[in-house]
Amino acid sequence: MSTQDAPVPAPLLAIEDIQVLFPVRHGTLRAVDGISLELQRGETLGLVGESGCGKSTLGKTIVGLVKPTRGSVKLNGVDIVGASRQELRRHRARMQMIFQDPYASLNPRLAVGRIIEEPLIVHNMGSRAERREKVLALAQRVGLHPESMNRHPHEFSGGQRQRIGIARALALNPELIICDEPVSALDVSVQAQVINLLVDLQREHGLSYLFISHDLSVVQHIAHRVAVMYLGKIVELSPRARLWSQPLHPYTRALINAVPVPDPEQPGLREHPLIEGEIPSSIDPPSGCHFRTRCPFAAAECAEREPPLRNITGDHWVACHFVERTADGGISAP
Amino acid sequence: MSSILEVRGLTTQFSGPKGYVTVVENVSFAMKPGATLAIVGESGSGKSVTAMSLLRVLPEPPARIAAGKVLLSGKDLLQLGEQAMRRVRGRDISMIFQEPMTSLNPVMTIGGQIVEAIREHRELSADEARAEAVALLDRVRIPDAGHRIDDYPHRLSGGMRQRVMIAMALAGRPKILIADEPTTALDVTVQAQILALLARLQSEFGMGILLITHNLGVVAQIAQRVLVMYAGRIVEEAPVRDLFQDPLHPYTEGLLGATPRMYQDAEAGARHRLIDIAGIVPQPDQLPPGCAFAPRCPKAFARCREERPALLPTRDGRQSACFLTQNTAASA
């Protein structure tokens, strides 16, 4: 499915200027610091960043698990921030979440069949027999044995637990699934199984994913577009192939260069310049551009003025003072 | 070049409710000075237990090393008493772990801990040892080492703690550094820094590195030779280029195909499908009778399910434990 060239219909999800601040003892933790994004139907938007960048908080804010300090989350044009409980429940049915550690999100005392059935019960869907039938169909689709539905979560492997989480998320036929590091805890062979399953389910159901991960290789594999986050902000947003072929933000380039490529023939870490230092705390982050303290190109301007996320060309957005369109139509980046 | 460490037929078991279960079986390999050998495998492959068996840091019981030799300059470490073994640890072989916080003492300054490590192996005065500790922190690129030396571990970031662990590991000037998932808990930009640091220190100190990892990217970037482990056994051994270019064992092939590759996806335009190896790694007490990988192997045939393929040389100094590659080698 190509979403890159399609005409742009109204987005399934539109978040605008989301800010999530947490008061802490010595200041304010700026977990998400003014983020706007749109997600189209059938699209996978990857959200990548290192620890503390706020990507998980943003995911939780979208599904309503965290209340934003500011901003709106529109699903099919309806703002669900500040919606009533009842309204929220209706919207939640269309938007589900799967987590890194499926075990922590599965009730250990319930049989797996009941866990998958739970959303159907909560939303009063179908008769008991219909629900039972749906659970078996879901189990089969995600690759769980229908006979295992009476067993409990601890009897399953990590990969199977993630399949349980996915089956539960699919139960209400959602339009959007927020995937928060869904394969990070899995071994690579099982990770591939789950990634392929997510790709297949998207094709079958026209699902949209917000795919949150620290692993750029996984995000680049599964996403149509990728947003790169650093300390609560999006620094670059681009179609996936473009992010690889022409990364513009110094942080994106540093991130790409830092990924150890599983091929000894490809240019490796030895050939790439590395950025120094570690991510500063998101409690009172650096002024201006949050990345400036590690950026090899930082200048006085970067401390004084925060670079807005600007459209550079086509679908490519970047938040850096030094990225410019040149007179001949090219792009100059630091 | 001769080996600095030779492991022969290492077999490690853990006692379970139904007797001993073998988690590392008949593992043999040799390490060359100044080179990096990687052991790669998924969880349950026995890669970490292999590393810990070399230094004999597994709790016994429940663990026991049931067979094998670990030869360091011809001396079998498995025959040494605990006293002698303690001198080996840190001076001949050091180890760093995934989570430095579990190995650092939280109520002691990092300087105090490094000084302790230095003086365990070398006769230095307190002042000399402190100066040496500052020098070590400098070498692992801790900025402002003269001041940071008096910090407690909790004041440091994850990357800085791993640098401190590396400094402590180098205090006894070991010939071999065992690095067990040294960057797995770190962010990718910090991981790149630590890998670059390890490579630099290796050339400065000339030590051999035994890298234990699940990450094929890390293997490709820093190892020269690779052992692939599955369910407690080595299934393939090869120089790093050969392994990635032309994997012999179907498990290695599967692992490589299951790993997402940014450049490949970007260049292909459309995403390629990852190879998924069906099923999961078997529990060590439930290994099938033949090849442990046979139930998941797309190429398995009857013999694979009955008979266990031995790890045998194939070609170009490589080894594989698969009937298919062994047949190819024989007919070639």
Chai-1 contact restraints between the chains, C-beta under 6 A:
chainA,res_idxA,chainB,res_idxB,connection_type,confidence,min_distance_angstrom,max_distance_angstrom,comment,restraint_id
A,E50,B,D187,contact,1.0,0.0,6.0,A-B,restraint_1
A,S51,B,D187,contact,1.0,0.0,6.0,A-B,restraint_2
A,S157,B,I280,contact,1.0,0.0,6.0,A-B,restraint_3
A,D187,B,E42,contact,1.0,0.0,6.0,A-B,restraint_4
A,D187,B,S43,contact,1.0,0.0,6.0,A-B,restraint_5
A,V188,B,A258,contact,1.0,0.0,6.0,A-B,restraint_6
A,V188,B,T259,contact,1.0,0.0,6.0,A-B,restraint_7
A,S189,B,A258,contact,1.0,0.0,6.0,A-B,restraint_8
A,S189,B,I277,contact,1.0,0.0,6.0,A-B,restraint_9
A,A192,B,A258,contact,1.0,0.0,6.0,A-B,restraint_10
A,A192,B,L274,contact,1.0,0.0,6.0,A-B,restraint_11
A,A192,B,D276,contact,1.0,0.0,6.0,A-B,restraint_12
A,Q193,B,D276,contact,1.0,0.0,6.0,A-B,restraint_13
A,I195,B,L274,contact,1.0,0.0,6.0,A-B,restraint_14
A,N196,B,L274,contact,1.0,0.0,6.0,A-B,restraint_15
A,N196,B,D276,contact,1.0,0.0,6.0,A-B,restraint_16
A,S217,B,P260,contact,1.0,0.0,6.0,A-B,restraint_17
A,S217,B,M262,contact,1.0,0.0,6.0,A-B,restraint_18
A,V218,B,P260,contact,1.0,0.0,6.0,A-B,restraint_19
A,Q220,B,M262,contact,1.0,0.0,6.0,A-B,restraint_20
A,Q220,B,D265,contact,1.0,0.0,6.0,A-B,restraint_21
A,H221,B,P260,contact,1.0,0.0,6.0,A-B,restraint_22
A,H221,B,D265,contact,1.0,0.0,6.0,A-B,restraint_23
A,H221,B,R271,contact,1.0,0.0,6.0,A-B,restraint_24
A,A241,B,A266,contact,1.0,0.0,6.0,A-B,restraint_25
A,W244,B,M262,contact,1.0,0.0,6.0,A-B,restraint_26
A,W244,B,A266,contact,1.0,0.0,6.0,A-B,restraint_27
A,A254,B,T189,contact,1.0,0.0,6.0,A-B,restraint_28
A,A258,B,V188,contact,1.0,0.0,6.0,A-B,restraint_29
A,A258,B,T189,contact,1.0,0.0,6.0,A-B,restraint_30
A,A258,B,A192,contact,1.0,0.0,6.0,A-B,restraint_31
A,V259,B,V188,contact,1.0,0.0,6.0,A-B,restraint_32
A,P260,B,G217,contact,1.0,0.0,6.0,A-B,restraint_33
A,P260,B,V218,contact,1.0,0.0,6.0,A-B,restraint_34
A,P260,B,Q221,contact,1.0,0.0,6.0,A-B,restraint_35
A,V261,B,G217,contact,1.0,0.0,6.0,A-B,restraint_36
A,P262,B,L216,contact,1.0,0.0,6.0,A-B,restraint_37
A,P262,B,G217,contact,1.0,0.0,6.0,A-B,restraint_38
A,P262,B,A220,contact,1.0,0.0,6.0,A-B,restraint_39
A,P262,B,T259,contact,1.0,0.0,6.0,A-B,restraint_40
A,D263,B,A220,contact,1.0,0.0,6.0,A-B,restraint_41
A,D263,B,F244,contact,1.0,0.0,6.0,A-B,restraint_42
A,P264,B,A220,contact,1.0,0.0,6.0,A-B,restraint_43
A,P264,B,V240,contact,1.0,0.0,6.0,A-B,restraint_44
A,P264,B,R241,contact,1.0,0.0,6.0,A-B,restraint_45
A,P264,B,F244,contact,1.0,0.0,6.0,A-B,restraint_46
A,G268,B,Q221,contact,1.0,0.0,6.0,A-B,restraint_47
A,L269,B,A192,contact,1.0,0.0,6.0,A-B,restraint_48
A,L269,B,L195,contact,1.0,0.0,6.0,A-B,restraint_49
A,L269,B,A196,contact,1.0,0.0,6.0,A-B,restraint_50
A,L269,B,Q221,contact,1.0,0.0,6.0,A-B,restraint_51
A,L274,B,A192,contact,1.0,0.0,6.0,A-B,restraint_52
A,L274,B,Q193,contact,1.0,0.0,6.0,A-B,restraint_53
A,I275,B,T189,contact,1.0,0.0,6.0,A-B,restraint_54
A,E278,B,S157,contact,1.0,0.0,6.0,A-B,restraint_55
A,E278,B,G159,contact,1.0,0.0,6.0,A-B,restraint_56
A,E278,B,V190,contact,1.0,0.0,6.0,A-B,restraint_57
